[in-house]
Amino acid sequence: MPRLFLVLEFVMLYLALPLAYRFSPVRLPALPFLWTVSGCALWRLLRDPRFDRTRLWNAGRLPASLPAILVTFAVVALLLWMGVRWFAPGFEWNFIRRHPAFWAVVMVAYPVLSVYPQGVLYRAYFFERFATLFPGQWATILASAAAFAFLHIVFRNPIAPALTLIGGILFAFRYAETSSLATSSFEHALYGCWLFTVGLGVYFYHGTFATIGSLMRQPKCEGQPVGLALTRLRDIPR
């Protein structure tokens, strides 16, 4: 395929679509939008005879990477908790304390409904389709992370893109290292679930929380719908 077409596809998929969603006058549910785009990417991967389909799971690579994943996670999780405790103590453990049942649903649903589709689009499809646009593997990793972070402008706060830029580098590196979307997605799910648990999920509310909450018909807690209660957590004094 001519390089120009690849560049145009890249711009449309990873820049124009997030911008269109972010500035749309209609607030659309984030996850169905993600599923649609990721589904198209998956369909194209499966139609490509050159693509190694084992990369879409390849869970056998996880055990060898597990020690490095867990050690890194332990350090970063501690730093995140300390940051919340120091700078935003009102957020600390707020989700799990106020909405334990909904928290449990998110812990199960988030890796399936959000993490894996993001992995398809920002790791598997990105590396297979657009690696030739960049001068080397690390350039591709950084570009994947930047695109992944840019997606999170849809949450309308600077914290989400900043955190996901760091995470995106880690997840893209893990995918490049292992050729395993299962391994990369496992690591992604660890950090995402921890963010929700420690109290930073309010910065990602419009995605997983909002869609799962609507699927649960907005269960109420303390007389308020979960979505409204979580949104109001932003007003807690820090």
ZIQUI-V524279 format. One record per pair of residues at least 12 apart in sequence whose ideal C-beta (glycine too) atoms are under 10 Angstrom apart, sorted by sequence separation. I is the first residue (numbers start at 1). J is the second residue. D is the distance in whole Angstrom. If there is no record, write none. Layout:
I|J|D + I|J|D
This chain:
21|33|6 + 81|93|9 + 131|143|9 + 149|161|5 + 152|164|5 + 171|183|10 + 172|184|8 + 174|186|9 + 175|187|9 + 192|204|8 + 196|208|8 + 213|225|7 + 214|226|10 + 21|34|10 + 127|140|6 + 130|143|7 + 131|144|9 + 148|161|9 + 149|162|8 + 151|164|8 + 152|165|9 + 171|184|5 + 174|187|5 + 175|188|10 + 196|209|8 + 213|226|5 + 214|227|8 + 42|56|8 + 126|140|8 + 127|141|9 + 130|144|8 + 149|163|8 + 150|164|9 + 170|184|9 + 171|185|8 + 173|187|10 + 174|188|9 + 212|226|9 + 213|227|5 + 18|33|10 + 126|141|10 + 146|161|10 + 149|164|5 + 150|165|9 + 152|167|10 + 171|186|10 + 192|207|10 + 212|227|10 + 213|228|9 + 17|33|8 + 21|37|10 + 127|143|10 + 148|164|6 + 149|165|4 + 152|168|9 + 171|187|6 + 192|208|8 + 210|226|10 + 213|229|10 + 126|143|8 + 127|144|7 + 130|147|9 + 148|165|8 + 149|166|8 + 151|168|9 + 170|187|7 + 171|188|5 + 209|226|8 + 210|227|6 + 213|230|8 + 123|141|10 + 126|144|5 + 146|164|10 + 149|167|8 + 150|168|9 + 170|188|8 + 209|227|7 + 125|144|10 + 126|145|10 + 145|164|8 + 146|165|7 + 148|167|8 + 149|168|5 + 17|37|7 + 145|165|6 + 148|168|4 + 149|169|9 + 167|187|9 + 168|188|9 + 171|191|8 + 210|230|9 + 123|144|7 + 126|147|7 + 145|166|8 + 147|168|8 + 148|169|9 + 167|188|7 + 170|191|8 + 206|227|9 + 209|230|6 + 210|231|9 + 122|144|6 + 126|148|9 + 145|167|8 + 146|168|7 + 205|227|8 + 209|231|9 + 122|145|9 + 142|165|9 + 145|168|3 + 146|169|9 + 148|171|7 + 167|190|10 + 13|37|7 + 144|168|6 + 145|169|4 + 148|172|7 + 164|188|10 + 167|191|5 + 122|147|6 + 123|148|9 + 143|168|10 + 144|169|8 + 145|170|8 + 147|172|9 + 166|191|9 + 167|192|8 + 205|230|5 + 206|231|9 + 121|147|9 + 122|148|5 + 142|168|9 + 145|171|8 + 146|172|10 + 205|231|6 + 13|40|9 + 121|148|9 + 122|149|10 + 141|168|9 + 142|169|7 + 144|171|8 + 145|172|5 + 164|191|9 + 13|41|8 + 141|169|6 + 144|172|4 + 145|173|9 + 163|191|8 + 164|192|9 + 167|195|9 + 202|230|6 + 205|233|9 + 119|148|10 + 122|151|7 + 141|170|9 + 143|172|9 + 144|173|9 + 163|192|10 + 201|230|7 + 202|231|8 + 205|234|8 + 118|148|7 + 121|151|9 + 141|171|9 + 142|172|8 + 202|232|9 + 138|169|10 + 141|172|4 + 142|173|10 + 144|175|8 + 164|195|10 + 202|233|5 + 203|234|9 + 140|172|8 + 141|173|5 + 144|176|9 + 163|195|7 + 201|233|9 + 202|234|6 + 118|151|8 + 141|174|10 + 138|172|10 + 141|175|9 + 199|233|8 + 202|236|9 + 137|172|10 + 138|173|9 + 141|176|6 + 160|195|10 + 137|173|9 + 140|176|7 + 141|177|10 + 159|195|10 + 163|200|7 + 199|236|10 + 138|176|9 + 137|176|6 + 164|203|10 + 137|177|9 + 148|188|10 + 160|200|9 + 163|203|8 + 164|204|9 + 159|200|7 + 162|203|10 + 163|204|9 + 122|164|10 + 161|203|10 + 159|202|9 + 160|203|5 + 159|203|4 + 160|204|6 + 123|168|9 + 127|172|8 + 131|176|9 + 157|202|9 + 158|203|9 + 159|204|9 + 160|205|10 + 118|164|10 + 122|168|7 + 126|172|8 + 157|203|5 + 160|206|9 + 155|202|10 + 156|203|9 + 157|204|9 + 160|207|9 + 123|171|7 + 127|175|7 + 155|203|6 + 157|205|10 + 122|171|8 + 123|172|6 + 126|175|9 + 127|176|7 + 155|204|6 + 156|205|10 + 157|206|10 + 118|168|10 + 122|172|8 + 154|204|10 + 155|205|7 + 156|206|7 + 123|174|9 + 124|175|7 + 152|203|9 + 155|206|6 + 119|171|7 + 123|175|4 + 127|179|9 + 152|204|8 + 154|206|7 + 155|207|7 + 118|171|9 + 119|172|10 + 122|175|9 + 123|176|8 + 154|207|8 + 124|179|10 + 152|207|9 + 115|171|9 + 119|175|7 + 151|207|10 + 123|180|10 + 124|181|5 + 123|181|6 + 57|116|10 + 56|116|9 + 124|184|9 + 120|181|7 + 123|184|6 + 124|185|10 + 119|181|5 + 122|184|10 + 123|185|8 + 56|119|9 + 119|182|9 + 56|120|7 + 119|183|10 + 116|181|7 + 119|184|6 + 120|185|9 + 123|188|9 + 115|181|10 + 116|182|9 + 118|184|10 + 119|185|5 + 122|188|10 + 118|185|8 + 119|186|10 + 55|123|9 + 56|124|6 + 116|184|10 + 117|185|10 + 119|187|10 + 55|124|6 + 115|184|9 + 116|185|5 + 119|188|6 + 115|185|5 + 118|188|7 + 119|189|10 + 53|124|10 + 88|159|10 + 115|186|9 + 52|124|10 + 55|127|8 + 115|187|9 + 116|188|9 + 51|124|8 + 55|128|8 + 112|185|10 + 115|188|5 + 116|189|9 + 42|116|10 + 51|125|9 + 111|185|7 + 114|188|9 + 115|189|5 + 118|192|9 + 42|117|8 + 45|120|8 + 111|186|8 + 114|189|9 + 115|190|10 + 41|117|9 + 52|128|9 + 115|191|10 + 48|125|10 + 51|128|6 + 111|188|8 + 112|189|9 + 115|192|6 + 157|234|9 + 31|109|10 + 35|113|8 + 38|116|8 + 39|117|8 + 42|120|5 + 50|128|8 + 51|129|9 + 110|188|10 + 111|189|4 + 114|192|7 + 115|193|9 + 31|110|10 + 34|113|9 + 35|114|9 + 38|117|4 + 41|120|6 + 42|121|8 + 45|124|6 + 110|189|7 + 111|190|9 + 34|114|7 + 37|117|8 + 38|118|7 + 40|120|10 + 41|121|5 + 45|125|6 + 48|128|7 + 32|113|10 + 36|117|10 + 38|119|9 + 39|120|8 + 40|121|9 + 41|122|9 + 44|125|7 + 48|129|9 + 111|192|8 + 31|113|6 + 35|117|6 + 38|120|5 + 39|121|9 + 42|124|8 + 107|189|9 + 110|192|6 + 111|193|7 + 31|114|6 + 34|117|5 + 37|120|9 + 38|121|5 + 41|124|8 + 42|125|8 + 45|128|6 + 80|163|8 + 110|193|6 + 30|114|9 + 34|118|7 + 37|121|6 + 38|122|9 + 41|125|4 + 44|128|9 + 45|129|8 + 35|120|10 + 40|125|9 + 41|126|9 + 44|129|8 + 107|192|10 + 108|193|10 + 110|195|10 + 31|117|8 + 34|120|10 + 38|124|9 + 106|192|9 + 107|193|5 + 110|196|7 + 34|121|8 + 38|125|8 + 41|128|9 + 106|193|8 + 37|125|10 + 41|129|8 + 107|196|7 + 118|207|10 + 76|166|8 + 103|193|9 + 106|196|6 + 107|197|8 + 114|204|9 + 76|167|9 + 106|197|9 + 110|201|10 + 103|196|7 + 114|207|6 + 115|208|9 + 76|170|8 + 103|197|7 + 110|204|10 + 113|207|10 + 114|208|5 + 106|201|8 + 113|208|7 + 73|170|9 + 110|207|9 + 114|211|8 + 72|170|7 + 103|201|9 + 110|208|5 + 113|211|7 + 114|212|9 + 109|208|7 + 110|209|9 + 113|212|7 + 95|195|10 + 96|196|8 + 69|170|9 + 95|196|6 + 96|197|6 + 72|174|10 + 95|197|7 + 96|198|9 + 97|199|9 + 106|208|6 + 109|211|9 + 110|212|8 + 113|215|9 + 94|197|10 + 95|198|9 + 96|199|9 + 105|208|10 + 106|209|7 + 109|212|5 + 93|197|7 + 94|198|9 + 95|199|7 + 108|212|10 + 69|174|7 + 93|198|7 + 94|199|5 + 95|200|9 + 96|201|10 + 68|174|9 + 92|198|7 + 93|199|6 + 94|200|10 + 95|201|5 + 106|212|6 + 109|215|8 + 14|121|9 + 91|198|8 + 92|199|5 + 94|201|9 + 95|202|8 + 102|209|8 + 105|212|6 + 106|213|9 + 109|216|10 + 13|121|8 + 14|122|8 + 91|199|3 + 92|200|10 + 94|202|8 + 105|213|9 + 13|122|10 + 65|174|7 + 68|177|9 + 90|199|8 + 91|200|7 + 89|199|9 + 91|201|9 + 99|209|10 + 102|212|8 + 105|215|9 + 80|191|8 + 84|195|9 + 88|199|7 + 91|202|7 + 102|213|7 + 105|216|7 + 13|125|9 + 14|126|8 + 62|174|10 + 65|177|7 + 88|200|8 + 91|203|9 + 13|126|9 + 61|174|9 + 64|177|10 + 65|178|6 + 77|190|8 + 81|194|8 + 85|198|9 + 37|151|10 + 64|178|8 + 69|183|8 + 73|187|7 + 76|190|9 + 77|191|8 + 80|194|7 + 84|198|5 + 85|199|9 + 88|202|9 + 95|209|9 + 99|213|10 + 102|216|7 + 105|219|9 + 65|180|8 + 69|184|10 + 72|187|8 + 76|191|7 + 80|195|7 + 83|198|9 + 84|199|5 + 101|216|9 + 10|126|9 + 13|129|9 + 14|130|9 + 61|177|9 + 62|178|8 + 64|180|10 + 81|197|9 + 82|198|10 + 83|199|10 + 84|200|6 + 102|218|10 + 13|130|9 + 34|151|9 + 58|175|10 + 61|178|4 + 66|183|9 + 69|186|7 + 70|187|9 + 73|190|5 + 77|194|5 + 80|197|10 + 81|198|5 + 83|200|9 + 102|219|6 + 60|178|10 + 61|179|7 + 62|180|7 + 65|183|5 + 69|187|5 + 72|190|10 + 73|191|7 + 76|194|8 + 77|195|9 + 80|198|6 + 81|199|9 + 101|219|7 + 10|129|8 + 61|180|4 + 64|183|9 + 65|184|9 + 68|187|9 + 72|191|10 + 80|199|9 + 81|200|10 + 102|221|7 + 9|129|8 + 10|130|5 + 34|154|10 + 55|175|8 + 58|178|7 + 60|180|8 + 61|181|10 + 62|182|6 + 63|183|9 + 66|186|8 + 70|190|8 + 77|197|9 + 80|200|7 + 99|219|8 + 101|221|9 + 9|130|8 + 30|151|10 + 33|154|9 + 58|179|6 + 59|180|7 + 61|182|7 + 62|183|5 + 65|186|9 + 66|187|10 + 69|190|7 + 73|194|8 + 77|198|8 + 99|220|10 + 100|221|9 + 105|226|10 + 58|180|4 + 59|181|9 + 60|182|9 + 61|183|5 + 62|184|10 + 65|187|8 + 99|221|5 + 6|129|7 + 7|130|9 + 10|133|7 + 55|178|9 + 57|180|7 + 58|181|7 + 59|182|4 + 60|183|9 + 61|184|10 + 62|185|10 + 98|221|6 + 99|222|9 + 103|226|10 + 6|130|6 + 9|133|10 + 30|154|6 + 55|179|5 + 56|180|9 + 57|181|6 + 58|182|6 + 59|183|7 + 62|186|6 + 98|222|7 + 102|226|5 + 30|155|8 + 54|179|8 + 55|180|7 + 56|181|5 + 57|182|5 + 58|183|7 + 62|187|9 + 101|226|9 + 102|227|10 + 6|132|7 + 7|133|7 + 28|154|10 + 54|180|8 + 55|181|6 + 56|182|8 + 57|183|9 + 58|184|10 + 59|185|10 + 98|224|10 + 6|133|6 + 27|154|10 + 52|179|7 + 54|181|9 + 55|182|10 + 59|186|8 + 99|226|6 + 102|229|10 + 1|129|9 + 22|150|10 + 57|185|9 + 98|226|9 + 102|230|9 + 3|132|8 + 14|143|9 + 18|147|9 + 22|151|10 + 55|184|10 + 3|133|7 + 14|144|9 + 21|151|9 + 22|152|10 + 23|153|9 + 24|154|9 + 99|229|7 + 1|132|9 + 19|150|9 + 22|153|5 + 23|154|10 + 95|226|10 + 98|229|7 + 99|230|8 + 14|146|9 + 15|147|8 + 18|150|6 + 21|153|9 + 22|154|5 + 98|230|9 + 10|143|9 + 14|147|4 + 18|151|5 + 21|154|5 + 22|155|9 + 13|147|8 + 14|148|9 + 17|151|9 + 18|152|8 + 19|153|8 + 20|154|10 + 22|156|7 + 95|229|10 + 15|150|7 + 18|153|6 + 19|154|9 + 94|229|10 + 95|230|7 + 98|233|8 + 14|150|7 + 15|151|10 + 18|154|6 + 94|230|9 + 10|147|8 + 14|151|8 + 17|154|10 + 95|233|8 + 94|233|6 + 91|233|6 + 94|236|8 + 90|233|8 + 91|234|9 + 90|234|10 + 88|233|10 + 90|235|9 + 91|236|7 + 88|234|10 + 90|236|3 + 89|236|9 + 90|237|6 + 91|238|8 + 88|236|8 + 89|237|9 + 90|238|6 + 88|237|9 + 89|238|7 + 88|238|5 + 87|238|6 + 86|238|10 + 84|238|10 + 34|207|8 + 30|204|9 + 33|207|10 + 30|205|10 + 31|206|10 + 30|206|6 + 31|207|6 + 35|211|10 + 29|206|9 + 30|207|4 + 31|208|7 + 34|211|9 + 28|206|10 + 29|207|9 + 30|208|8 + 33|211|10 + 27|206|8 + 30|209|10 + 31|210|8 + 32|211|7 + 30|210|7 + 31|211|4 + 29|210|7 + 30|211|6 + 31|212|8 + 29|211|5 + 27|210|9 + 31|214|10 + 31|215|9 + 29|214|7 + 29|215|10
